[in-house]
Amino acid sequence: MNHPPNHEHIDDQMIKMEVNLDDISGEWLGYVMDLLFESGANDVFYTSIFMKKNRPGVLLQLLCSQQMIPEMKKILFAETTTLGIRYYPLTVHRLERSFSKVHLLWGAVTVKKGVYGGQLMQQAPEFEDCRKIAVENNIPLKQVYEEVWKCLGEEKEN
């Protein structure tokens, strides 16, 4: 999968694709999400909706680059029950990204940082690193997060 560059930039070649589904199982939806990500979707998400005749359904939305449209359409038509796909051009402003490590008693956690105009705007521990530490050390996940945030706070003070 091609990831966008880590520097701050405007990507005006993105597409949002969506389909309404009212006759597909949750297991299939998980499978479809995995396929879309593996095939180059930048993001995939579901929203509960009500369709005609007040039927509950799911709105599947995905973001991808324009060149990925044929592959995304192929998956959506082959793997879901949809009879039509809507898609729209979309512009995305991406923050500059950087990664650092926070070293805890139990191991290192990667922290993703988002920078806008040279200023740190966002930072978040990588879930999989935190999860692995929690499982391996039999401690609550929230305790791992608390320790990461504490370390990040200390970095900010220094």
Salt bridges, closest charged atoms under 4 A:
GLU8 OE2 - HIS93 NE2 2.99
ASP11 OD2 - ARG94 NH2 3.82
GLU18 OE2 - ARG86 NE 2.93
ASP22 OD2 - ARG55 NE 2.65
GLU136 OE2 - LYS132 NZ 3.95
GLU155 OE1 - LYS113 NZ 3.92
